Amino acid sequence: MFFASDNSGKAHPEVMQALVDANEGYAMGYGADPINGEVREKLREVFEAPDAVVHLVATGTAANSLILGSMSRPFDAIFCSDEAHIHVDECNAPEFYTGGAKLIPIPSTHAKIAPSDLERAILGEENRGVHGPKRGPVSLTQLTEAGTAYSLEELSALTACAKSYGLATHMDGARFANAVSKIGCSPADMTWRAGISALSFGGTKNGLLGVEAVIFFDPALAEEFELRRKRGGHLFSKNRYLSAQMQAYLRDDLWLKAAEQANNNAAYLADALERVGATIHGSVDGNIIFADLPRSTHQCLKDAGAVYHIMVGNLEGDDPSEPLTARFVCDWSISRELIDQFIGLFD
Ligand SMILES: Cc1ncc(COP(=O)(O)O)c(C=O)c1O
């Protein structure tokens, strides 16, 4: 009954096998391995972007921060939602890797920002001469941290706003696969065709041991990336093991199949939670659910061994009926039996 995070699930057996297969003989290091070339080509094919610049890193924070570092200057403002992972959960890595660019958090609803709020934030910068930050890139998360997905129209409206001020847009796609699976569009539709300039394409939460792809749809933005990755300590010498994971992920659409499983698991859990009286926050568009349950219910669930995070409120408290907000995340591997076992705890 493990709903703490999709980071907590296991790696996919096909990915493990790919690592075993890659573990033969010798391969050149630092990205010169043959699988890396194939993977980069395959990603350009999947994204219908023949000119895209593609690199691999091992963490989402590295992908986000190194992309933003390549896209912004130290005196820039980076516009993002107030719930963005880059703002609240990366220990200032974007500020560090950009050499001091400033994140401007924008009020959001279930972690989604509106074009009017983005425009207000953009207009709030670059009007104090040398004293204030310059306008820099916009960063959007898809699937969002609250488990909601921007529609293609919403994405296009936000990137159009950014573009009208000459700003590029980064997408934090730690759960990109979950969003594609939900919306049922092509990866190209959700990125460059919607105006996205660069993507952190997640794999770790969806069956890999630890690989994210960095994809620059605008090659001009990628010029410094390789230098920044090396300088930042994120160029793997034994890169073939990153390549092999990503190769297995892309083979026969494993990335989409795993995300569909995770999303179906979350939809099933959300239905069941609603039936037992939980209040669900926003829409469940992917594999993350935010839900309110009374403190006493949380206490029973935790005592029975369920693992998940309480995000708002404190389990230690006097009022048993006070609603506390929890986050439940389903990964691709969780079984229906375990979800049923969890729901059975409400009987
Ligand atoms: C939205 C989002 N972006 C990025 C990340 C990547 O984080 P990490 O550096 O832990 O791989 C996460 C992980 O929790 C995330 O939820």
The ligand as a Gaussian input file, in Angstrom:
#p B3LYP/6-31G(d) Opt

LIG

0 1
 C        7.443000      18.023000     -11.185000
 C        8.787000      17.447000     -10.904000
 N        9.834000      17.912000     -11.586000
 C       11.061000      17.395000     -11.421000
 C       11.280000      16.360000     -10.523000
 C       12.651000      15.763000     -10.513000
 O       13.259000      15.607000      -9.367000
 P       14.576000      14.753000      -9.067000
 O       15.705000      15.693000      -9.176000
 O       14.318000      14.265000      -7.729000
 O       14.713000      13.645000     -10.100000
 C       10.222000      15.889000      -9.740000
 C       10.428000      14.854000      -8.704000
 O        9.790000      14.776000      -7.703000
 C        8.937000      16.441000      -9.949000
 O        7.874000      16.012000      -9.250000

